C-alpha cells in the first residue's frame, strides 16, 4: 500500500506526455530570439540604404501640369526652368468641370531627370519627390531593442553631401530662400529596425532632411 502511494506521488509530480516537448519548444524559441542590433549594425544598414537613396523632399509628380491661373506655381516652375531642371512641354488641362482648367505642362530636362523621383511604396500622400544631395550618416545609436518582438529603434546623426549647384541658383533662392541654409545644417533623425528573413533590416524608408517644397499654403 505504501509502495502504491509512492508511485502515485511520483506520477503526480512528473510532467505529462507533452510536458518535456513543450518545455523544449519554449527553450528553443527563447534561444532562437535574435541578438539585439548593435550600433555598428545600425550604422551599416543606414549607410547601405543611403548609398542608393538620395536626400529628397516632397514635390509634385512629373510631368507637372501648372494652372495658367496660378502665378505662384508658375513662378516655381520657371525658377526650375532657369536652373535647368525643367522645360515647358506644351499646353495641358487640369481635370475639372467644364473640361477643366488650362495649364502648362513642365517636364524634366536631361539634367533634371535624376532630380525628380516617384515616392517609394508606403510614402502615401506625397505625389512626387525632388532630390538635392546624399545623406552622410555620422553615427548611430540603438535607443530601444526588443528581440522577442523582432523590433528595434535607432537614432542617428547625419549631414547632406553632394548638394547640387541648382540649389544656389538665384531664381531658386528667390523662391525657396531658406533651402540652401537648411541643407547645409547637420541633423538628427530616428528610424525603426525589424528582424526579417534572418537579419535586421530597416523598417520603412527613412527620409532625413525631407523638406516640403510644394508650399501648399498658396
C-alpha positions, 0 to 999 in steps of 0.5 A, spaced: 500 500 500 505 504 501 509 502 495 502 504 491 502 511 494 509 512 492 508 511 485 502 515 485 506 521 488 511 520 483 506 520 477 503 526 480 509 530 480 512 528 473 510 532 467 505 529 462 506 526 455 507 533 452 510 536 458 518 535 456 516 537 448 513 543 450 518 545 455 523 544 449 519 548 444 519 554 449 527 553 450 528 553 443 524 559 441 527 563 447 534 561 444 532 562 437 530 570 439 535 574 435 541 578 438 539 585 439 542 590 433 548 593 435 550 600 433 555 598 428 549 594 425 545 600 425 550 604 422 551 599 416 544 598 414 543 606 414 549 607 410 547 601 405 540 604 404 543 611 403 548 609 398 542 608 393 537 613 396 538 620 395 536 626 400 529 628 397 523 632 399 516 632 397 514 635 390 509 634 385 509 628 380 512 629 373 510 631 368 507 637 372 501 640 369 501 648 372 494 652 372 495 658 367 491 661 373 496 660 378 502 665 378 505 662 384 506 655 381 508 658 375 513 662 378 516 655 381 516 652 375 520 657 371 525 658 377 526 650 375 526 652 368 532 657 369 536 652 373 535 647 368 531 642 371 525 643 367 522 645 360 515 647 358 512 641 354 506 644 351 499 646 353 495 641 358 488 641 362 487 640 369 481 635 370 475 639 372 468 641 370 467 644 364 473 640 361 477 643 366 482 648 367 488 650 362 495 649 364 502 648 362 505 642 362 513 642 365 517 636 364 524 634 366 530 636 362 536 631 361 539 634 367 533 634 371 531 627 370 535 624 376 532 630 380 525 628 380 523 621 383 516 617 384 515 616 392 517 609 394 511 604 396 508 606 403 510 614 402 502 615 401 500 622 400 506 625 397 505 625 389 512 626 387 519 627 390 525 632 388 532 630 390 538 635 392 544 631 395 546 624 399 545 623 406 552 622 410 550 618 416 555 620 422 553 615 427 548 611 430 545 609 436 540 603 438 535 607 443 530 601 444 531 593 442 526 588 443 528 581 440 522 577 442 518 582 438 523 582 432 523 590 433 528 595 434 529 603 434 535 607 432 537 614 432 542 617 428 546 623 426 547 625 419 549 631 414 547 632 406 553 631 401 553 632 394 548 638 394 547 640 387 549 647 384 541 648 382 540 649 389 544 656 389 541 658 383 538 665 384 531 664 381 531 658 386 533 662 392 528 667 390 523 662 391 525 657 396 530 662 400 531 658 406 533 651 402 540 652 401 541 654 409 537 648 411 541 643 407 547 645 409 545 644 417 547 637 420 541 633 423 538 628 427 533 623 425 530 616 428 528 610 424 525 603 426 529 596 425 525 589 424 528 582 424 526 579 417 528 573 413 534 572 418 537 579 419 535 586 421 533 590 416 530 597 416 523 598 417 520 603 412 524 608 408 527 613 412 527 620 409 532 625 413 532 632 411 525 631 407 523 638 406 516 640 403 517 644 397 510 644 394 508 650 399 501 648 399 499 654 403 498 658 396 
